Amino acid sequence: MAPRVFWKGYLKLSLVTCPVAMTPATTESERVRFHTLNRKTGNRIASHYVDSVTGKDVDPGSEVKGYERGENEYVMLEDDEIDAVALESTHTIDIQTFAPRESIGWIWYDRPHYLAPNDEVGEEAFGVIREAMAATDVVGISRLVMYRRERAVLLEPRGKGIVLWTLRYGDEVRDEAEYFPGKSQKVDPKALSLVEKLIAERTTDWSPEMVADPVQATLLEMIASKKKGRKKAARPKDEPAETPAGNVVNIMDALRKSLAAEGKKGGKGAPR
């Protein structure tokens, strides 16, 4: 069953417009979620806002956003004042700029969504825009109000559709130069060759099983066992890896032993 569309609007490039529908490309609906209960009654616990000074409950109509400008000093902003700041880009994805696909680093990508034509009449226009971007290896940049905030979005052609990524804001991305060493690192050619062989031994095609959640699976087993009245033992923790004596490690010896161990496991991409 296809997920429910959460946004409908128009894709626009100059005078070309077509109706589109958008759906998040990822989901957390299958994640195990817990409610907080009263152990004595088994009832769910409800949360509510209280005034931090008086301790009294706050009526929902009295809540307001506040920007802290000093200790215990706030500038209050009403919801309509905040909404008025956003552009009216709630129903149209107007592509104003294109950029080479490889020029945008992965760190700017935030959340992916699937964008598809919403009726047969608009399929041709949608397809022309998508194929032209693919042929020129570019992505489209636009702005759109999503999740109650205006965001820069990136449109990337993918198969028969387009993936729309929300992009991180400029002040959210830290400069890697501040964290990576500036001086060049010396690399032993022999060690490099051995690591390349080790990588080749562990290289296999991508599969979603690589990112399976073992904790989620164990929780589901535990919940199923509790439903049947049995107590499910928790998954045993992995034994901690041996710590080499001293701080100096002979990397060449370690790499040779690693390659020998990979050979015993037999085969490329063998499970570790």
PyMOL commands that set and color helices and strands:
alter all, ss='L'
color gray80, all
select helices_A, chain A and resi 60-62+79-85+101-103+106-108+123-136+170-172+176-178+189-201+208-211+214-227+251-265
alter helices_A, ss='H'
color red, helices_A
select strands_A, chain A and resi 7-13+16-24+65-70+73-77+92-94+97-100+109-117+138-146+149-158+161-167
alter strands_A, ss='S'
color yellow, strands_A
deselect
rebuild
show_as cartoon
